[in-house]
């Protein structure tokens, strides 16, 4: 009886030590990345939705529509991945990002396209790329690493397209 209890206890300890990974829970580094990536993705969808409504140049509007579509898809994938790890994503944007969306809403029509491309297309995508490149090295969850590898080229393409649009836009 005592031997069985020790064996059961040892088995429980062994299973318990791997339980977080077996159940798929993210470690703290992965959780931080998922939260940051989720916030960035939701922000970029909301910012691009503003641009869909306000952009003067049809090319900028098309770019914004592409961002809405692509980032919504990526956000959905990240939400599903987080759910498999029993992680709940933030329900609303942090104050700073909400303020940036509101700032785009107040942007003057004559400067909107260029400012949107600069702020969201270049600056924000540069931050996203850095975030994802860091996660490529530091993430421990294999599914999260795969998500990062799959998503990173699209972020780089978004930034490259913004660079092209800015360079071809009238000043």
VENLINNOR-V328302 format. One line per field, one symbol per residue. ss: DSSP state (~ for helix, > for strand, _ for the rest). phi: phi as a letter, one per 30 degrees, with the letter a starting at -180 (. if undefined). psi: psi as a letter, one per 30 degrees, with the letter a starting at -180 (. if undefined). Layout:
ss->???
phi->???
psi->???
//
This chain:
ss->_~~~~~~~~~~~~~~~~~~~~~~____~~~~~~~~~~~~~~~~~~~~~~~~~~~___~~~~~~~~~~~~~~~~~~~~~~~~~~~__________~~~~~~~~~~~~__~~~~~~~~~~~~~~~~~~~~~~~~~~~~~~___~~~~~~~~~~~~~~~~~~~~~~~~~~~___
phi->.ddddddddddddddddcdddddidddddddddeddddddddeddddddddedcdddedddddddddeddddddddddddddddchccdedbddeededdddddedededcdeddddddddcdddddddddddddedcdcddddededdddedddddeddddeddddcddd
psi->eeeeeeeeeeeeeeeefgeeeefgkkleeeeeeeeeeeeeeeeeeeeeeeeeefkekfeeeeeeeeeeeeeeeeeeeeeeeeefghkklkflkleeeeeeeeeeefkkeffeeeeeeeeeedeeeeeeeeeeeeeeefkfkeeeeeeeeeeeeeeeeeeeeeeeeeffkk.
//
